[in-house]
Amino acid sequence: MVIIRKMDEMERHFADQSIKNAYLFMVVSLFIYTIFKQFQTGKWDFVFLILIVQNLILIGSDQWLKHRADRSDKGPAHVLYMTIVFTAILLAIGAIGLMFHGK
């Protein structure tokens, strides 16, 4: 008995479009919220850091999948390494900022 079957090409396309639309809605919503909070309080909050890190992870994972598909192309590997380093730096800055947030 097979409970989950493999999606055909059209179902996969619809699923990809749905994920793309949901991601776009989330990014736009977080961006509008962040801008609103910036004008309201004058400070960048944690949501802005999440928005940046989320997009860095998206770019990095895209480059990683391209690198895995074609290992002879060295361009995506350099972008991937820089994305990992930049994400680690941003997470460290965010963690330090959260430690001293109320002081």
ABEGO torsion letter per residue (X at the ends): XBABBBBBAAAAAAAAAAAAAAAAAAAAAAAAAAAAAAAAAGBBBAAAAAAAAAAAAAAAAAAAAAAAABAABAAAAAAAAAAAAAAAAAAAAAAAAAAAAAX
